[in-house]
Amino acid sequence: MMTMTLTATATATTTGNGGRGRRVGRGGRENSTRTRASTGARLQADDAIEWASVKAVVMELGMDEEAAEKAMGRAFGWTTQAYWRNTKVEEVPKMDEMEARIEYLNSIGLTTEKLCKVVNKCPEILGCDLAQLQGATEHIEKNFFMKRNTNNFSNYLVRVPQALGNNIDCAAEGVNCLGECNRCWARC
């Protein structure tokens, strides 16, 4: 039997699954369900088809439908803006761009299995444009002395996947913190 308790902020935690709590949004829905429902409800017919086709490509990485939907929600600004800071808001992904990103990530040494791990840890990587991924790869090669297509390089990306989305280096530029720590090389 599952019990539900509500807090003052209309967030619920469910128990009854071995003592592990699970965050539930308003109305008793899990966050992933809310994401899927809100994304689908706000998409136009053409956009919904594009979203579904891109989701199928993401699922080919080894993710189930719910995980792929959640990853795409974060990657394209449909859920949280903690990473994007309103630079990517409710964007509909394009199939050719997604295929190019995945092809590039495979070309630098990430196998499908490792790419799935990277996306699970940092789904925003799916939303980074190709120029961003290339620039981050060059930065890693130059500053961390790793070559692409090596085990060290791919293992580093699995361990620190947000490195592919970094584009700020406060320490190297000699400036005060810009407050975009989620995209800063100082964290790596």
N, C-alpha and C positions, 0 to 999 in steps of 0.2 A: 504494500500500500504506500502511496506517495502522499506526503503532506506538504503544504505550501504555507509559507509565512510571508507577509508583506511588510516592507519597511515604509518609513514616512515618505520616501522618494518614489513610491510606486514601482519599486523593483522587488522582485520576489526571488527567494532562494528555495529550491526544492530539495528535500531530503528523502531518504528512503531508498537510496541506491548505495547502501554500504557506508553511509555517513558522509559521502562526498556531496558537497553542495554544487548546484548548477545554477548559473545566473539566468534569470528569466525576465524578459521585458514586460511592459504593461500588457494587461489582458491575459497573462499567463503564457504567452508565446515565448519560445526560445528566440534568442537574438538572430540565429541563422534563418529561422522561419520568417522573422520579420524582414530581414534583408531580402530574401527571395521574393516575398510577397510585395514589398515596397518597390523593388527594382522592376519586377514584372508589370506592376500596375502603372508605373510611370513611363514605360517604354512605348513608343509608337510601333505599329505593326512591322515596318521595315527594320527598325532598330531591334525589335525583339528577335527577329530572324537572325540578324547579325550577332546579337548577344548569344543566342543559342549555338550558332556555329562556332564561335570563338570558345564558348564553354566546352564544346565537344573536343576541341584541340587541347584545352587545358586538362580535360579528363584523360586524354591519351598519355599524359605524363604519369598517370598512376593515381589520380585523385578520384574520389567518388563525387557524385553530383553535388552533394551539400558542401563538401570542402572546396570544390571548384567554384561554386557560386559565391561562397564566402571570400575566397581569394580574389575573385574578380571584383567583388564589391569594394574591397580595400584597395586593389590595384588601380581602379578607375574612379575613385572618389565618391562612391555611393554610400559608404558607411561612415568612416571616420576621416577627419582631415588632419589628424596628428602628424602624418608624414607629408602630405601634399600642401598643407597650409593654404588651401583655397586656390592652388594653381591648377588643380585638376578636380573639377566638380561634376559629378554625374556624367562622365564621359562614356560614350559607347565605343567599345574597341572595334578596330577594323581588322578583318581577317588577314589581309596581306601584311599589315604591320606586326600582328602577333606572330605569324609564321616567320617573319624576318627576325624578330627578337629571339624566338626559340631556336631558329637555325644558327644565329650568331652565338648563342649560349652553348649550343652543341659544338660549334666550331672552335671554341676556346677550351674545350676539354670537359664540359659537363655532360655526363651521360644522362639518359632519361631518368634513371634512378636518383642521381645526385641533383638533377634539376628539380625533381619533385621535392626533395628535401629542402632545397633553397627556397622554392616557392612556398612551402609550408611554413618556413621560418620567417620569410619576408615577402609576402605576396605582392608588395608594391613594385617589385622588380619587373613584374609583368607589364606594368604601366610606364616604365621608363622608356624613353625613346632610344633608338639605336645609337645615336650620337652620344648619349649619356653612358650607355653600356660600354661603348668603345673607349671613351675618355677614361672611365673608371678602370677598365682593363689595362690601358696604357699606364695609368698612375700606379697600379699594383705592380706591374712589371718593372717600372722605373724605380719606385721608392721601396718596394719590399723585395726586390731582387728575385722575383719568381717569373718563370716563363709559362705562357699559356700552353695548354695541352700536356701538362705534367701533373703527376699525382699531388704534388705540393700545392700547386695552383688550385686545382679543383677541390682538394680537401680544405684549403683556406676559404674558398667561397662557400662551402657547405658549413663551415664553422662560423664565418662572418659574412652572411649573404648581403647584409645591408651595404657592404663595401661597393657593390655594383651600382648603388644609387647615390653614392657620395659625390658631392660636387662643390663642397666648401672646405677650405683648409685654413682656419683661423690662425693656427700656430705658425704655419709656413708663411702666411701673408703678413705676419707681425701686427695683426689688428686685435682689438678686443673681441671677445666672444660675440658673434652675430646672433646668437640665440636660436640657431637652426641646428642644434646638436644632433638631431636625427639624420642629417645629411653631411656631417662634418667628418673629415678624415682623422681628426684628433681622437675619435672614439675607437679607431682601429689600431 
